[in-house]
Amino acid sequence: MSHFQNLRIPMKSPKTPPSTSKHSPPATTARQPFAVFPELCSPSPVRLTVWCKSLLFNGHGYTVFDDADGRMVFRVDNYAHNWREEMVLMDSAGNALLTVRRCRKILRLMESWEIYKGDIQVANMAGLQVPIFRATKDMGNSSCSVSIVPRVGGEASGYWMSWSPDKDWWSKIYRRPAADDESIVAEVSRKLGASKKALLDKDVFTLTVQPGMDQAIAMAMIMITNSMR
């Protein structure tokens, strides 16, 4: 647990309402990003600390904390050796929010992923197998296109993710189609330590989510980009 101790997450009370409060609707803008969980949309930017480790012994996954108050927001726990092929994003209580599943490569030239709401295993038993997102990436390309599965009569939209092939952790998520130049909805970077001069371990980074963006969707996209690297 030495990595966990190095996070040094502040435990003071936040000055703003928690980002998951049902009484804090997203700020009104001309065009809001698509949200699966409106209660996970904040009216102000949210900074999350993502630790690429599971809290379970010998487990694989992620543990995500809110920088404002140090509380756990998300977790991913898996014991399988190929755990990146299918991951379930859960809240701090262990409730399944999203399932991220890798699809077969298309002619070895393209990678494809699908995101489902809840636990896909439970959804399969109930006969509900429709993904809410599909992500595709051409081999050798350092960007990924994420499309929302359109509903009947719905408008085609989605996101575009770009990351640096030269840096361990640097990624941006853009809303598509972009209404203006300020279309970045989330951004990832290596996390600085308490001194603000030294980076923490390579498995610790900061996820900044912009107002109105679903934090669960942003985290699921980061899980996909990490698996695509």
C-alpha positions as CSV (number, residue, x, y, z in Angstrom):
1,M,0.0,0.0,0.0
2,S,3.0,2.3,-0.3
3,H,1.7,3.8,-3.6
4,F,-1.6,4.6,-1.9
5,Q,0.1,6.4,0.9
6,N,2.0,8.6,-1.5
7,L,-1.2,10.0,-3.0
8,R,-1.5,12.4,0.0
9,I,-5.1,13.2,-0.8
10,P,-6.5,16.1,1.3
11,M,-9.3,15.2,3.7
12,K,-10.7,18.6,4.3
13,S,-14.3,19.5,3.6
14,P,-15.0,20.8,0.1
15,K,-16.0,24.5,-0.3
16,T,-18.3,23.6,-3.1
17,P,-21.2,21.0,-3.1
18,P,-20.1,17.4,-3.9
19,S,-20.0,16.7,-7.6
20,T,-22.4,13.7,-7.2
21,S,-25.1,15.7,-5.4
22,K,-28.5,15.3,-7.0
23,H,-29.3,18.8,-6.0
24,S,-26.5,20.3,-8.1
25,P,-27.5,20.2,-11.8
26,P,-25.0,20.9,-14.5
27,A,-24.4,24.5,-15.5
28,T,-26.6,25.5,-18.4
29,T,-24.7,25.8,-21.6
30,A,-25.7,26.0,-25.3
31,R,-24.9,22.3,-25.7
32,Q,-24.4,19.8,-22.9
33,P,-22.4,16.6,-23.3
34,F,-24.3,13.3,-23.3
35,A,-24.8,12.0,-19.7
36,V,-25.6,8.5,-18.6
37,F,-25.6,9.5,-14.9
38,P,-26.7,13.1,-14.5
39,E,-25.9,13.0,-10.8
40,L,-22.3,12.5,-11.8
41,C,-22.2,15.8,-13.7
42,S,-20.9,18.8,-11.8
43,P,-21.6,22.5,-12.3
44,S,-17.9,23.2,-11.8
45,P,-14.7,21.5,-12.9
46,V,-13.8,18.4,-10.9
47,R,-10.3,17.0,-10.3
48,L,-10.0,13.3,-9.7
49,T,-6.9,11.3,-8.6
50,V,-6.8,8.0,-10.5
51,W,-4.6,5.3,-9.1
52,C,-4.0,2.4,-11.6
53,K,-4.3,-0.2,-8.8
54,S,-7.1,-2.2,-7.2
55,L,-7.5,-2.1,-3.4
56,L,-8.0,-5.8,-3.4
57,F,-5.0,-8.0,-2.8
58,N,-3.6,-9.4,-6.1
59,G,-6.4,-7.6,-7.9
60,H,-6.1,-5.5,-11.1
61,G,-8.0,-2.3,-11.8
62,Y,-8.3,1.4,-10.7
63,T,-9.2,3.4,-7.6
64,V,-10.4,6.9,-8.1
65,F,-10.6,9.7,-5.5
66,D,-12.1,13.2,-5.5
67,D,-9.3,15.7,-4.8
68,A,-11.8,18.1,-3.0
69,D,-12.5,15.8,0.0
70,G,-10.5,12.6,-0.6
71,R,-13.6,10.3,-0.8
72,M,-13.5,7.3,-3.2
73,V,-15.6,7.9,-6.3
74,F,-15.0,4.9,-8.6
75,R,-13.3,1.5,-8.4
76,V,-12.4,-1.3,-10.8
77,D,-11.5,-4.7,-9.3
78,N,-10.6,-7.8,-11.3
79,Y,-8.5,-10.9,-10.8
80,A,-8.4,-12.1,-14.4
81,H,-5.1,-12.0,-16.2
82,N,-6.8,-10.5,-19.3
83,W,-8.8,-8.0,-17.1
84,R,-8.4,-5.2,-19.7
85,E,-10.6,-7.2,-22.1
86,E,-13.6,-6.5,-19.9
87,M,-13.8,-4.1,-17.0
88,V,-16.7,-3.0,-14.8
89,L,-16.6,0.5,-13.5
90,M,-18.2,0.6,-10.0
91,D,-19.0,3.4,-7.5
92,S,-17.4,3.3,-4.1
93,A,-20.2,1.0,-2.8
94,G,-19.4,-1.6,-5.5
95,N,-22.5,-0.9,-7.6
96,A,-21.8,-1.5,-11.3
97,L,-22.1,1.7,-13.4
98,L,-20.5,0.8,-16.8
99,T,-19.0,-2.2,-18.5
100,V,-16.2,-1.6,-20.9
101,R,-15.7,-4.5,-23.3
102,R,-13.1,-5.0,-26.0
103,C,-14.3,-6.4,-29.3
104,R,-12.4,-8.3,-31.9
105,K,-9.9,-6.5,-34.0
106,I,-11.2,-5.8,-37.5
107,L,-8.7,-7.3,-40.0
108,R,-6.0,-6.4,-37.5
109,L,-6.3,-2.8,-38.7
110,M,-8.7,-1.4,-36.2
111,E,-9.5,-1.8,-32.5
112,S,-13.1,-1.6,-31.2
113,W,-14.6,-1.2,-27.8
114,E,-18.2,-1.1,-26.5
115,I,-19.5,0.5,-23.3
116,Y,-22.7,-0.8,-21.6
117,K,-24.7,0.6,-18.7
118,G,-24.5,-1.6,-15.6
119,D,-23.0,-5.1,-15.5
120,I,-23.1,-6.6,-19.0
121,Q,-23.4,-10.1,-17.6
122,V,-26.6,-9.2,-15.8
123,A,-27.8,-7.4,-18.9
124,N,-27.2,-10.5,-21.0
125,M,-29.4,-12.5,-18.7
126,A,-32.1,-10.0,-19.0
127,G,-31.8,-9.9,-22.8
128,L,-30.5,-6.3,-22.8
129,Q,-27.3,-6.2,-24.9
130,V,-27.4,-2.8,-26.6
131,P,-24.2,-0.7,-25.9
132,I,-24.5,3.0,-25.3
133,F,-21.1,3.8,-26.8
134,R,-18.7,2.4,-29.4
135,A,-15.1,3.3,-29.5
136,T,-12.8,2.6,-32.5
137,K,-9.1,3.3,-33.2
138,D,-7.0,2.7,-36.3
139,M,-3.9,0.7,-35.6
140,G,-0.9,3.0,-35.1
141,N,-3.1,6.1,-34.6
142,S,-2.9,8.0,-31.3
143,S,-6.5,9.0,-31.3
144,C,-9.8,7.3,-30.8
145,S,-13.4,8.1,-32.0
146,V,-16.2,7.4,-29.6
147,S,-19.8,7.4,-30.9
148,I,-23.0,7.4,-29.0
149,V,-25.3,4.6,-30.2
150,P,-28.2,6.7,-31.7
151,R,-31.7,6.2,-30.5
152,V,-34.6,6.3,-32.9
153,G,-34.7,9.9,-34.2
154,G,-31.7,10.8,-32.1
155,E,-28.9,13.1,-33.2
156,A,-25.5,11.6,-34.1
157,S,-22.9,12.7,-31.6
158,G,-20.0,11.5,-29.6
159,Y,-16.4,12.2,-28.5
160,W,-12.9,12.2,-29.8
161,M,-9.9,11.2,-27.6
162,S,-6.3,12.1,-28.4
163,W,-3.2,11.2,-26.5
164,S,0.5,11.6,-26.8
165,P,2.5,8.5,-27.9
166,D,5.6,10.1,-26.2
167,K,4.2,10.6,-22.7
168,D,3.2,8.0,-20.2
169,W,-0.1,9.9,-19.4
170,W,-1.4,12.7,-21.4
171,S,-4.9,12.6,-23.0
172,K,-7.7,14.9,-23.9
173,I,-11.4,14.2,-24.6
174,Y,-13.3,16.5,-27.0
175,R,-17.0,16.7,-27.6
176,R,-18.1,16.0,-31.1
177,P,-19.5,17.8,-33.0
178,A,-17.7,20.8,-31.3
179,A,-19.9,23.8,-30.8
180,D,-16.9,26.1,-30.3
181,D,-13.2,26.0,-29.6
182,E,-13.8,25.2,-25.9
183,S,-14.9,21.6,-26.6
184,I,-12.5,19.8,-24.2
185,V,-14.7,17.9,-21.7
186,A,-11.9,16.0,-19.8
187,E,-8.1,15.9,-19.6
188,V,-5.6,13.6,-18.1
189,S,-2.0,14.3,-16.9
190,R,0.6,12.9,-14.6
191,K,-0.1,13.9,-11.0
192,L,2.3,16.1,-9.1
193,G,3.3,15.4,-5.5
194,A,2.7,17.7,-2.5
195,S,5.7,19.9,-3.4
196,K,4.2,20.5,-6.9
197,K,7.7,20.0,-8.3
198,A,7.9,16.2,-8.6
199,L,5.7,13.7,-10.3
200,L,4.2,10.8,-8.4
201,D,4.6,7.2,-9.7
202,K,3.6,6.5,-13.3
203,D,0.4,4.7,-12.1
204,V,-1.0,7.9,-10.5
205,F,-2.5,10.7,-12.6
206,T,-5.1,13.5,-12.5
207,L,-8.3,13.4,-14.4
208,T,-9.9,16.9,-14.8
209,V,-13.6,16.7,-15.8
210,Q,-15.3,19.9,-17.1
211,P,-18.8,21.1,-16.0
212,G,-21.7,19.1,-17.4
213,M,-19.5,16.1,-18.3
214,D,-20.5,12.7,-16.9
215,Q,-17.5,11.7,-14.7
216,A,-18.3,7.9,-15.2
217,I,-18.2,8.3,-19.0
218,A,-14.9,10.2,-18.8
219,M,-13.4,7.5,-16.6
220,A,-14.6,4.7,-18.9
221,M,-12.9,6.5,-21.8
222,I,-9.7,6.8,-19.9
223,M,-9.8,3.0,-19.2
224,I,-10.1,2.4,-22.9
225,T,-7.2,4.7,-23.9
226,N,-5.0,3.0,-21.2
227,S,-5.8,-0.4,-22.7
228,M,-5.1,0.9,-26.3
229,R,-1.7,2.2,-25.5
